[in-house]
């Protein structure tokens, strides 16, 4: 089958959805299909430019393609008679993030019109898909709640897991992933001013915008945390990541209302590490269970400091929770065989 994998693209910005689209394309080829990935440039500032991207997707015509598998807004607007969706998320700023600090759009008359246009277009064009799968129950719940559209959860596996390895708990909490406001690395940095122990923090990932890195740098200077916090503002290799996980005390991943359980969580569990998250981190709470596979803190600097101190002071618990996370992820039956069979079914 000739399959086009479609995703949006903000140049030089990569996150979980980008990794997933790459992985799916690679696995489709490995399983004997012809597959290619198309990344459609997307711009949301100013918000009126979103409408241009939506229209561009609707005007595209695909030839010599047997099936389209689309991921994110507005890539899923591509017209095709045999379109499947593996929905990572819609344009959340007009849905569940509306009315929160992460809304990202002022409530002007013009922006309210853009919001209505996005919702109306979603209600129309999402229903073109022959089948809609999502990456988590959280994403399915949002689609049903906001658009009254049913879907089926298809959990994504990691592309590779063999390079992750167990190691003895070290002295630092490792926070991997794209650095951006909604991932809240800044809150972990702020928490370091409240810790009682000698625990350290390592944050590694490319910042999405210059302001994201500056915010963290300012906090480190303001609270004199340079000896306690290390920030690696770049994409790290898979081997570097595996080493950081293996040598860490545990991992921290505290995004606001995440769509799924997150690659970072899975990578930590494959490394046998407990995960610190927060009570408002969304889909991550499907597998990070308090005092079982990690620590669920409140989304405050003080509560996160308590979580990091707990892992530092109780290495046995950190080790036990991490191994329980490994067992959990092994028992979930996440395989590419199942994914490919589902997304290529008639």
Secondary structure as UniProt FT lines:
FT   STRAND          2..9
FT   TURN            11..12
FT   HELIX           16..30
FT   TURN            31..32
FT   STRAND          34..41
FT   TURN            47..48
FT   HELIX           49..59
FT   STRAND          67..70
FT   TURN            73..74
FT   HELIX           75..77
FT   TURN            81..82
FT   STRAND          83..87
FT   HELIX           92..94
FT   TURN            95..99
FT   TURN            101..102
FT   HELIX           109..125
FT   HELIX           126..128
FT   STRAND          131..134
FT   HELIX           137..147
FT   STRAND          152..153
FT   TURN            162..163
FT   STRAND          172..176
FT   HELIX           181..183
FT   HELIX           185..191
FT   TURN            192..194
FT   STRAND          200..204
FT   HELIX           210..222
FT   TURN            223..224
FT   TURN            226..228
FT   STRAND          229..232
FT   HELIX           238..246
FT   STRAND          250..252
FT   HELIX           263..270
FT   TURN            271..272
FT   STRAND          275..278
FT   TURN            279..280
FT   HELIX           283..286
FT   TURN            291..293
FT   STRAND          294..297
FT   HELIX           301..313
FT   HELIX           315..331
FT   TURN            332..333
FT   HELIX           336..343
//
